[in-house]
């Protein structure tokens, strides 16, 4: 048998093993997830990528009854955003577009901060500007 045939057989076997309900939930889980911060007017302020699967060095968090794994700096950043009065949401981006999976993420920040080591609870080290701000400033002198 050729490699293509083996791949086809595996794919069909895998899909059949999942069953019709599992296929829909597996598709719903694909995509990239981001925590977005915005000011009261809805203007974008910043974002951090989050994961729906455990990653080395990431901390387990929970938003809107959904488990996410985040870097410690992301959880600390979310606390600073809430303290500054900004709105936090979690979105999923897929090839079909973007959808909000948690509209009131700021309500869960305090509980998630309790899970972090003390080094993250004081301040975030390093620059506090977003990458887009840094890139924008780099091109200000060009005409």
C-alpha positions in Angstrom: 0.0 0.0 0.0 1.2 3.5 -0.7 1.6 6.2 2.0 -1.5 8.1 0.7 -3.7 5.1 1.1 -2.5 4.5 4.7 -3.2 8.2 5.5 -6.7 7.9 4.0 -7.5 4.8 6.0 -6.2 6.3 9.2 -8.3 9.5 8.6 -11.5 7.6 7.9 -10.9 5.3 10.9 -10.2 8.3 13.2 -13.3 10.2 12.1 -15.5 7.1 12.5 -14.1 6.5 16.0 -14.9 10.0 17.0 -18.6 9.7 16.2 -20.8 12.6 15.1 -21.0 14.5 18.4 -17.2 14.3 19.0 -16.4 15.7 15.6 -18.3 18.9 16.3 -16.6 19.5 19.6 -13.2 18.7 18.2 -13.7 21.3 15.4 -15.0 23.8 18.0 -11.7 23.6 19.9 -9.5 24.5 17.0 -8.1 28.0 16.6 -6.0 30.4 18.6 -7.2 32.0 21.8 -6.4 35.5 23.0 -7.2 37.6 26.0 -7.9 41.1 24.8 -8.0 44.3 26.7 -10.0 47.4 25.7 -10.8 50.8 27.2 -14.4 51.8 28.0 -15.1 53.0 24.5 -14.2 49.5 23.2 -10.9 50.7 21.7 -8.3 47.9 21.6 -5.6 48.2 24.2 -3.6 45.0 24.1 -3.7 41.2 24.0 -1.9 38.1 25.1 -2.3 34.6 23.6 -3.6 31.9 25.9 -3.8 28.1 25.4 -6.5 25.5 25.8 -4.0 22.8 26.4 -1.3 22.5 29.2 2.0 23.9 28.1 5.3 23.7 30.0 5.8 26.8 32.3 2.1 27.9 31.9 -0.4 28.1 34.8 -3.8 26.7 34.8 -6.5 29.3 34.9 -10.3 29.4 34.5 -12.5 31.9 32.7 -16.2 31.5 32.2 -16.0 27.8 33.3 -13.3 27.1 30.6 -9.8 26.0 31.4 -6.9 27.9 29.9 -3.2 27.9 30.5 -1.3 31.2 30.6 2.2 32.5 31.2 2.6 34.0 34.6 3.2 37.4 33.0 -0.2 37.1 31.2 -2.1 36.5 34.4 -0.2 39.4 36.1 -0.9 41.6 33.0 -4.6 40.8 33.3 -4.6 42.0 36.9 -3.0 45.3 35.9 -5.6 45.7 33.1 -8.5 45.2 35.5 -6.9 47.6 38.1 -6.7 50.2 35.3 -10.4 49.8 34.6 -10.0 48.1 31.3 -12.4 45.4 30.0 -11.1 41.9 29.4 -12.5 39.3 27.0 -11.2 36.0 25.6 -11.7 35.4 21.9 -11.1 32.5 19.6 -9.7 33.1 16.1 -10.2 30.5 13.5 -10.1 30.4 9.7 -13.9 31.1 9.8 -13.5 34.3 11.8 -13.5 35.4 15.4 -15.8 34.7 18.3 -16.0 35.7 21.9 -15.7 32.8 24.4 -15.7 34.9 27.6 -17.2 38.4 27.7 -16.5 39.1 31.4 -13.0 37.7 31.9 -12.0 40.4 34.3 -14.3 38.9 37.0 -12.0 35.8 37.1 -8.6 37.6 37.4 -8.4 37.7 41.2 -9.0 34.0 41.6 -6.3 33.2 39.0 -3.8 35.5 40.7 -4.0 33.3 43.8 -2.5 30.4 41.8 0.7 32.3 40.8 4.0 32.3 42.6 4.8 35.5 44.5 7.3 36.8 41.9 4.3 37.6 39.6 2.2 39.2 42.2 4.2 42.4 42.7 4.8 43.8 39.2 5.5 42.7 35.7 9.2 43.1 34.8 10.2 44.5 31.5 8.6 47.0 29.1 4.8 47.5 29.5 4.2 48.7 26.0 2.7 46.5 23.4 4.7 45.3 20.4 2.5 47.4 18.1 3.3 50.5 20.1 7.0 49.8 19.8 6.7 49.1 16.0 4.7 52.3 15.5 7.3 54.4 17.4 10.0 52.9 15.2 8.4 54.2 12.0 7.3 57.6 13.2 10.3 59.3 11.6 9.7 57.8 8.1 7.6 59.7 5.6 
